[in-house]
Amino acid sequence: MQTATRDETALQRPTLAEVDVFGLTHPGLVRRTNADHFLVASLHRTLHVHATSLGDGIGPQETESRGFLLLVADGVGGLAGAAEGSARAVATVAQHLLHATELCSQMAVANENDAIRNLREAVTDAHRALLAATDEGVPTASTLTMFASFWPRAFVVHVGDSRAYRYRDGALDRLTTDQTFAQMMVESGALTPAGAEASHLKHVLWSALGSQEVVPEVHITDVTRRGIVLLCTDGLTSHVNDDEIKAHLASCTSAEGTCRALVDLALARGGKDNVTVVIARVRNGDTK
């Protein structure tokens, strides 16, 4: 009998029981309300039989998880409906994907363009929902970062400055680019990365759901059992740098434990904003 090699094992789809995922949000130590929201969901194909002549031979059936959906959203500060905006964004995207029955099959390589179109439509729905809230007298806007994993591929969808990271084989990769004026100036050469960190434009968005301009960033990446995914709002990254995030993920043995440790670190350093962290990993996977 042959046993799977390390590389082959890394590519095997994990079972639902093997996936360790957790999300945590905190209002911080300064703001009275929490305008952050998050969602963690597993995606399945389900059959519910309402009537049949087959007796008890066929009943409710649900496949093993087809994938995972991770979402974080941060309502834009200073707007009356900041918390409602991020809540609407998450709920609208989740509802769109719930009714997109063809989404799982679109994740096949041949259909990836259709999948991207479907995900963009979800973002468009959320954008329209926030515009409607503003029209109703509740001005609102929000960031949105989504990681939709359909083994062995994942789709990253991003608007604003909430972030997605992947830690794998000792390296931390940032999967998103902040849609801020400071980052835009870095890309044009007008600011250094260090200068952007100190700039008053660091948190000024040029793209957000519900704003005049929204430019969703969508790309495809791969997933393996060795990787750890982290999504967060800027309440974390304002206080905790990438090297520190990398160190926490390198020693991660529990999604919940690492989420709590990172949130606690942000709070210990002032907690000036709402902070949200979502982590997904495969239990017993080699993440070093």
Beta strands, then each sheet from edge to edge (+ up, - down):
strand 1: 19-26
strand 2: 36-43
strand 3: 46-47
strand 4: 61-62
strand 5: 67-74
strand 6: 144-150
strand 7: 153-159
strand 8: 163-168
strand 9: 171-174
strand 10: 217-222
strand 11: 228-232
strand 12: 275-282
sheet 1: 1+ 12- 11+ 8- 9+
sheet 2: 2+ 5- 6+ 7- 10+
sheet 3: 3+ 4-
end
